[in-house]
Amino acid sequence: TPLIPRRPFSVRGLPPVKKSRRLAQVVRSFTSGPGPGPVNLLIASRAMYLTVAASVLAQTAPSDWNRALRLALVDLSNSTRTGVQVAPQWNAKVKGLQGTGGYLASYDGEYYYDSINQRSKQAVVTPIRLFSDHDVQRTETLSVNQSGLNVNMTLGQGTDTVCKAIQEPYNDMFGWTQYAHPNGTLVVDGQSCDVWAISVKTANLSTCLRADGAPLLYNQSLAGYLKQMNMEFSNHTVGPAPESAFAPSDACAHHYPTTPCATEGKTTLDVYRIHSAAEPRELHGRNVGDSLGDMAFVCAQGAEESYGNSLVSYWQVDVDAAFGQYGYCLYIGGENKCYGGTGKQVGRESAMGLDGGEKLGQCSNNSRVGSWFSIPDDGECKDGQEVGQNCSWGNAKRIRTVNASCILHDRGLLDMCEKEIGHAPFAKSAEIFAKALETNDPTKGGCPDISEEPLDLVSVLI
């Protein structure tokens, strides 16, 4: 049985979200106090929703946040423990900003912390303004220091929820405070707190603690990643939470992974992938999208900065129409691997899990926001196998690869996105995207081919 997951994020779709002005002011003051190495944070004037593979918020499996914390603790392991201990058990309301490159997603919810039993839980709601004014993302993440699938994320609401489960080393978000240095004091909502901060090669970290050890603020910026996580806590309860607070969701306890769709037979998909020039051009262990689904990336705020130097490849592939749940395909340990899917089945999900389809769009056509697909390496049909006969995909053919800049600028995709933001489906934007990859004839909307092979075998997941 999985635990409950963290949403991976591999830059999937980012809408403008109104940030908390007061939180931004608090963070600015938090990073400018006296003492050594003030935390280097950037609060953007507009927010961006990121999705890890992910559709969403804490979406990285293993997450960049956890990886940075692990490296930070390794850096600190031989340091003198002159810092402070956070209250070992508490829970609170949380308001946060999280993102990359100056584009942040805002969220509200609850946070539970239990260092005695080495576990934490966060349940948050994130407004998604990319497709309409009404979309929200609900994510519950439970992380426990135990073997097996110890990080579980539940996405969705009510009976229409999906569990994403992964395995990664447990990290105490406040474990670094024992090495931190005092960095002044603040008053937050009338409460006084002491700032503790530290800077290491992989991250800048700071928190502001009340006298009872409960945090009012937490900031983390990842050196070299340009990613920030800023959290404000309120309405604390110090002490152990009810055991039920750390119980796995129904989706994770009883319905992981989801069963494949009842659809029979096979179908041929036209799918696209935005990737680096260094990535091998193959579908094994990759996430891809249809033309409408990829608009969650290229029509998002910051797409030019994120993808302007990337390539886009167009593939056709035969798949078993009995789709499983969408998995997060990541490059870890020298190979691409999909996590949180339904066995060998090709996974499907509506972009960002929105559109209202059953199981986050697993068994729907997702006509409003498009679809994302996960292509598990071990699902490929070998020579002589028919798709659907103990394998889920085959006959993959890369049709063309072009420069993303041609699509974004020369074919006017960014300009069309501006007109369609907030009014899904982005039909005209998706049409420009698809035509740019159908032909190399510019009079028909095409972009020129990129023929060079990748420079090396380093796979860079986007």
Secondary structure, DSSP 8 states (H G I E B T S, - for coil): ---------S----------HHHHHHHHHHTS-SSSS-------SSB------SSSTT--TT-HHHHHHHHHHHHHTTS---S----SEEEEEEEEEEEETTEEEEEEEEEEEETTTTEEEEEEEEEE-SS-SSEEEEEEEEEESSSSS-EEEEEEETTEEEEEEE------TTGGGGG-EEEEEEEETTEEEEEEEEE-SSEEEEEEE-TTS-EEEEEEEETTTTEEEEEEEEEEEES---GGGGS--HHHHHS-S----S--SEEEEEEEEEE-TTS-S--TTEEEE-TTTTHHHHTSTTHHHHHTT-EEEEEEEEEESS-EE--EEEEETTEEEEESS-TTS-EEEEGGG-SS-HHHHTTS--TTT-EEEEE-GGGB--TT--TTSS--EEEEEEEEEEEHHIIIIIT-HHHHHHHHTTSS--HHHHHHHHHHHH-S-GGGT---------SSS-----
